[in-house]
Amino acid sequence: MESNLIIMLITIVAYMLMMVGIGIFCSKKNENVSDFYLGGRKLGPIVTAMSAEASDMSSWLLMGLPGVAYLTGCAEAGWTAIGLAIGTYVNWLIVAKRLRVYSQTCGAITLPGFFSNRYRDSKNILMGIAAIIILVFFVPYTASGFAACGKLFATLFGIPYHAAMIASAIIIIAYTSVGGFLAASTTDLIQSIVMTLALIILVIFGVSAAGGMGTVMENAEGLKDYLSFTALHNPDGGESTPYGALPIASTLAWGLGYFGMPHILLRFMAIEDKEKVKTSRRIASVWVVISMAVAIFIGIIGNTLSAEGMIGKLSGSSEAETIIMKMATYMSENGALLAILGGLIFSGILASTMSTSDSQLLAASSSMSENLLKGMFRVKMNDKQSMISARAVLLVIAMLSVIVAWNPDSSVFRIVSFAWAGFGATFGPVMLLALFWKRSTKWGALAGMVSGGVMVFLWKFVIAGFGGVWAIYELLPAFVVALVVNVAVSLTVKQDKKELDDMAQEFDAVNAEMKA
């Protein structure tokens, strides 16, 4: 193995060992199930903000987004980033504080638990359906993260994909199963810093290697509509296709997904003090805007480096998503210091993947052990048994994700977009109405949740196939359908009057607490 690869490997291994060490340290602070799943609601504003956004961005930030920009320019990548930036800010502005107050008022430590308690669902039907939805969409989502880690080591060191993917999964499982939510959130803070450093280093090196900003812009301007926000560049024919109002609206709909993301909403539930949400919102919003803008610019820089012959030409979305890896490998060939920085960049890709996978595993684990086993099936367990159950379930879910990730030929961007739509459409409308509409009922919530999930699959695999105006991102129509169905059923299907009165009193109590 060449010396630059050895240096990068040492850097990456040191980083991964540090993550496991944090998990062991945090395990000593887990005294009960609430600590394991919500960190005892003791997260400070900085940890809350950065762990929420690190768990949000995943390998999508350092692989998917630059890959799209590398191939097709600014239109799809840019409008996606704008939609996500708006969604991030609005989610923090209207959902975070109220969910923190409401979840504590109704005694919920998981998202399905919140829905069940909020709607006085004594049979825990809502809890069970929500838990199943989380499992359905989180397994492939987590699998995409494991696959990204496998591709990283296979690309860099020539290690067989499956061995690399399993090793990465073991590391993530180790610190998450041992340390729980606090470990996941603490490592996410560190990983957001590593991701930021990786982005900064790549921009500085990439622009310098390309011959300066002028060369980068000259290459981009020489590609038809590459910098346009109303047309997609075609990398094969050198032409472009229009990107009009409908695809723009469809792409902006990515922002709707935030209202239903379990691993992000759990951070809102765990923040130490509701009055610190404003600080978290500012930190999170600024970081998201800057990191996504830089990730898109890296894709543009990478295209220039390919045009200059410094790295090979990448074709297809799967290859294009390795652009940051190619740039980091090229950088590492220019001395020991740059090899260490290259290792830091690869650690950043690992960080983006691990920060999301750990949160997803934890959310899926809590759904299975707390909501399905204890909630829906009423299995009696004390705190110690619940902790053991949670860790066992986490291992099973991780193994299922490894099986799903066994095929290395997949696009991170496309897998994440489908799972994002699934959560956004099933949980987003229910969450907004649960928090802000007193008249919402459990039957409306149940109908909205199911109709949103069904519509995501129906639109993705059937309706979108008709093309034209129907070929839009499935989140937008599914979100609208789920919202309308929820409202319609809540207004027409009756719920027990005592339950409605209890819900109304609790709703008013939350309003009073918000004003206090």
Residue pairs with C-beta under 8 A, 6 or more apart in sequence:
1 9
1 157
3 336
3 339
4 332
4 333
4 336
4 339
4 342
5 156
5 157
5 332
5 339
7 332
7 336
7 339
7 340
7 342
7 343
8 156
8 328
8 332
8 339
8 340
8 342
8 343
8 346
9 157
9 343
10 343
11 340
11 343
11 344
11 346
11 347
12 343
12 346
12 347
12 350
15 194
15 343
15 347
15 350
15 351
16 171
16 350
18 190
19 171
19 175
19 187
19 190
19 191
19 354
20 171
20 174
20 175
20 178
22 175
22 179
22 183
22 186
22 187
22 190
23 174
23 175
23 176
23 178
23 179
23 183
23 187
24 175
24 178
24 179
25 179
25 183
26 178
26 179
26 180
26 182
26 183
26 186
27 178
27 179
27 180
27 183
29 35
29 40
29 182
30 36
30 179
30 180
30 182
30 387
31 40
32 383
32 387
33 109
33 370
33 383
33 386
33 387
33 390
34 40
34 41
34 109
35 180
35 181
35 182
36 180
36 181
36 387
36 390
37 109
37 110
37 180
37 181
37 266
37 362
37 366
37 370
37 390
38 109
38 181
38 266
38 269
38 270
39 180
39 181
39 182
39 185
39 270
40 182
41 104
41 269
41 270
41 271
41 272
42 182
42 270
42 272
43 51
43 185
43 267
43 270
43 271
43 272
44 272
44 276
45 271
45 272
45 276
45 277
45 279
45 280
45 283
46 189
46 279
46 280
46 283
47 185
47 186
47 188
47 189
48 185
48 267
48 268
48 270
48 271
48 272
48 276
48 280
49 279
49 280
49 281
49 283
49 284
49 287
50 188
50 189
50 192
50 193
50 283
50 284
50 287
51 184
51 185
51 186
51 188
51 189
51 192
51 267
51 355
51 359
52 264
52 267
52 268
52 280
52 284
53 88
53 192
53 284
53 287
53 288
53 291
54 188
54 189
54 191
54 192
54 195
54 351
54 352
54 355
54 356
55 184
55 188
55 263
55 264
55 267
55 355
55 356
55 358
55 359
55 360
56 88
56 258
56 261
56 263
56 264
56 288
56 356
57 195
57 288
57 291
57 352
57 355
57 356
58 144
58 145
58 352
58 353
58 355
58 356
58 357
58 416
59 144
59 145
59 148
59 349
59 352
59 353
59 356
59 412
60 352
60 412
60 413
60 416
61 195
61 291
61 292
61 295
61 352
62 195
62 198
62 199
62 295
62 324
62 348
62 349
62 352
63 148
63 321
63 322
63 324
63 349
63 352
63 412
63 413
64 321
64 411
64 412
64 413
64 416
65 77
65 80
65 81
65 292
65 295
65 296
65 299
65 413
66 295
66 296
66 298
66 299
66 302
66 320
66 321
66 323
66 324
67 299
67 317
67 320
67 321
67 322
67 323
67 412
67 413
68 76
68 77
68 80
68 299
68 317
68 320
68 413
69 77
69 78
69 295
69 296
69 297
69 298
69 299
69 300
70 299
70 300
70 302
70 303
70 306
70 314
70 320
70 323
71 233
71 235
71 299
71 314
71 317
71 320
72 232
72 233
72 234
72 235
73 220
73 223
73 225
73 226
73 227
73 228
73 232
73 233
73 300
74 226
74 227
74 228
74 229
74 296
74 300
75 225
75 228
75 229
75 230
75 231
75 232
75 233
75 243
76 232
76 243
76 247
76 251
77 296
77 299
78 229
78 296
79 229
79 243
79 247
79 248
79 251
79 252
80 251
80 254
81 292
81 293
81 295
81 296
82 252
83 251
83 252
83 253
83 254
83 255
84 254
84 255
84 258
84 288
84 292
85 255
85 285
85 288
85 289
85 292
86 252
86 255
87 254
87 255
87 256
87 257
87 258
87 259
88 255
88 258
88 284
88 285
88 288
89 281
89 285
90 255
90 258
91 258
91 259
91 264
92 277
92 280
92 281
92 284
92 285
93 281
94 436
95 259
95 265
95 268
95 431
95 432
95 435
96 268
96 271
96 277
96 280
96 281
97 268
97 274
97 277
97 514
98 435
98 436
98 510
98 514
99 114
99 265
99 268
99 269
99 431
99 435
100 268
100 269
100 271
100 274
100 277
101 274
101 510
101 513
101 514
102 114
102 118
102 434
102 435
102 510
103 109
103 114
103 269
104 269
105 506
105 509
105 510
105 513
106 114
106 117
106 118
106 506
107 117
108 114
108 116
108 117
108 118
108 269
109 269
109 366
109 370
110 266
110 363
110 366
110 367
110 370
110 371
111 130
111 134
111 262
111 265
111 266
111 269
111 363
111 367
111 427
112 126
112 127
112 128
112 130
112 131
112 134
112 367
112 370
112 371
112 375
113 127
113 370
113 371
113 375
114 269
114 434
115 121
115 126
115 127
115 130
115 430
115 434
115 445
116 124
116 126
116 127
116 130
116 371
116 375
118 434
118 503
118 506
119 126
119 434
119 440
119 441
119 442
119 445
119 499
119 503
120 442
120 496
120 499
120 502
120 503
121 127
121 442
124 371
124 375
124 376
125 376
125 442
125 446
126 442
126 445
126 446
126 449
127 371
127 372
127 375
127 376
128 371
128 372
128 375
128 376
129 446
129 449
129 450
130 367
130 371
130 426
130 427
130 449
131 367
131 368
131 371
131 372
131 375
131 376
132 372
133 422
133 423
133 426
133 427
133 449
133 453
134 262
134 363
134 364
134 367
135 364
135 367
135 368
135 397
136 422
136 453
137 419
137 422
137 423
137 426
138 262
138 360
138 361
138 363
138 364
138 397
138 419
139 364
139 397
139 400
139 401
139 404
140 401
140 404
140 415
140 418
140 419
141 356
141 360
141 415
141 416
141 419
142 356
142 357
142 360
142 361
142 364
142 397
142 398
142 401
143 401
143 402
143 403
143 404
143 405
143 415
144 405
144 410
144 412
144 415
144 416
144 419
145 172
145 353
145 354
145 356
145 357
145 360
146 165
146 168
146 169
146 172
146 353
146 357
146 401
146 402
146 405
147 165
147 405
147 408
147 410
147 412
148 349
148 353
148 412
149 164
149 165
149 168
149 169
149 350
149 353
149 354
150 161
150 162
150 164
150 165
150 166
150 168
150 405
150 408
151 161
151 322
151 325
151 408
152 164
152 168
152 325
152 346
152 349
152 350
153 159
153 164
153 167
153 168
154 160
154 161
154 164
154 408
155 322
155 325
155 329
156 325
156 329
156 346
157 164
161 408
162 406
165 402
165 405
165 408
166 402
168 350
168 353
168 354
169 398
169 401
169 402
171 354
172 354
172 357
172 358
172 361
172 398
173 361
173 394
173 395
173 398
175 183
175 184
175 187
175 358
176 183
176 184
176 358
176 361
176 362
176 394
177 391
177 394
177 395
179 186
180 362
180 390
181 266
181 270
181 362
183 358
184 355
184 358
184 359
184 362
185 267
185 270
187 354
187 355
187 358
188 355
188 358
188 359
190 351
191 351
191 352
191 354
191 355
192 287
192 351
192 355
194 344
194 347
194 348
194 351
195 291
195 348
195 351
195 352
195 355
196 287
196 291
197 344
197 348
198 324
198 344
198 345
198 347
198 348
198 349
198 351
199 291
199 294
199 295
199 298
199 348
200 294
201 341
201 344
201 345
202 298
202 301
202 324
202 327
202 328
202 331
202 345
203 294
203 297
203 298
203 301
205 327
205 331
205 338
205 341
206 216
206 298
206 301
206 302
206 304
206 305
206 327
207 213
207 216
207 301
209 305
209 310
209 330
209 331
210 216
210 219
210 301
210 304
210 305
210 308
210 310
211 308
215 304
215 308
216 300
216 301
216 304
219 303
219 304
219 307
219 308
220 226
220 227
220 300
220 303
220 304
221 227
223 233
223 238
223 303
224 233
224 234
224 238
224 239
224 240
225 231
225 232
225 233
225 240
226 233
226 300
226 303
228 240
228 243
229 243
229 248
230 242
230 243
230 244
230 248
231 240
231 241
231 242
231 243
232 240
232 241
232 242
232 243
233 240
234 240
234 241
235 315
236 315
246 469
246 472
247 472
249 472
249 476
250 472
250 473
250 476
251 473
253 472
253 473
253 475
253 476
253 479
254 417
254 420
254 473
254 475
256 424
256 428
256 475
256 476
256 479
257 420
257 421
257 423
257 424
257 428
257 475
258 264
258 424
258 428
259 424
259 427
259 428
259 429
259 431
259 432
260 423
260 424
260 425
260 426
260 427
260 428
260 429
260 430
260 431
261 420
261 423
261 424
261 427
262 363
262 367
262 423
262 427
263 356
263 359
263 360
263 362
263 363
265 427
265 431
266 359
266 362
266 363
268 277
271 277
271 280
298 323
298 324
298 327
299 320
299 323
301 327
302 311
302 314
302 323
302 324
302 326
302 327
305 311
305 327
305 330
306 312
306 313
306 314
310 330
311 323
311 326
311 327
311 330
312 326
314 320
314 322
314 323
314 326
317 411
317 413
317 414
318 409
318 410
318 411
321 411
321 412
321 413
324 345
324 349
325 346
325 349
327 345
328 342
328 345
328 346
329 342
331 338
331 341
331 342
331 345
332 338
332 339
332 341
332 342
332 343
333 339
357 401
361 394
361 397
361 398
361 401
362 394
364 393
364 394
364 397
365 390
365 391
365 393
365 394
365 397
366 390
368 393
368 396
368 397
369 386
369 389
369 390
369 392
369 393
370 386
370 390
373 379
373 381
373 389
373 393
374 380
374 381
374 386
381 389
417 473
418 456
418 460
418 474
420 475
421 456
421 460
421 473
421 474
421 475
421 478
422 453
422 456
424 475
424 478
424 479
425 452
425 453
425 455
425 456
425 474
425 475
425 478
425 479
425 481
425 482
426 449
426 450
426 452
426 453
426 456
426 482
427 449
427 452
428 452
428 479
428 482
429 448
429 452
429 479
429 482
429 483
429 486
430 445
430 448
430 449
430 482
430 486
432 483
433 440
433 444
433 445
433 448
433 483
433 486
433 487
433 490
434 440
434 445
437 487
437 490
438 503
438 504
438 507
439 490
439 491
440 486
440 487
440 490
441 489
441 490
441 493
441 495
441 500
442 495
442 499
443 489
443 490
443 493
443 495
444 485
444 486
444 487
444 488
444 489
444 490
444 491
444 493
445 486
445 490
446 489
447 485
447 486
447 489
447 493
448 482
448 483
448 485
448 486
448 489
449 482
451 481
451 482
451 485
452 478
452 479
452 481
452 482
452 485
453 478
455 474
455 477
455 478
455 481
455 482
456 474
456 475
456 478
459 474
459 477
459 478
460 474
463 470
463 477
464 470
464 471
464 472
464 474
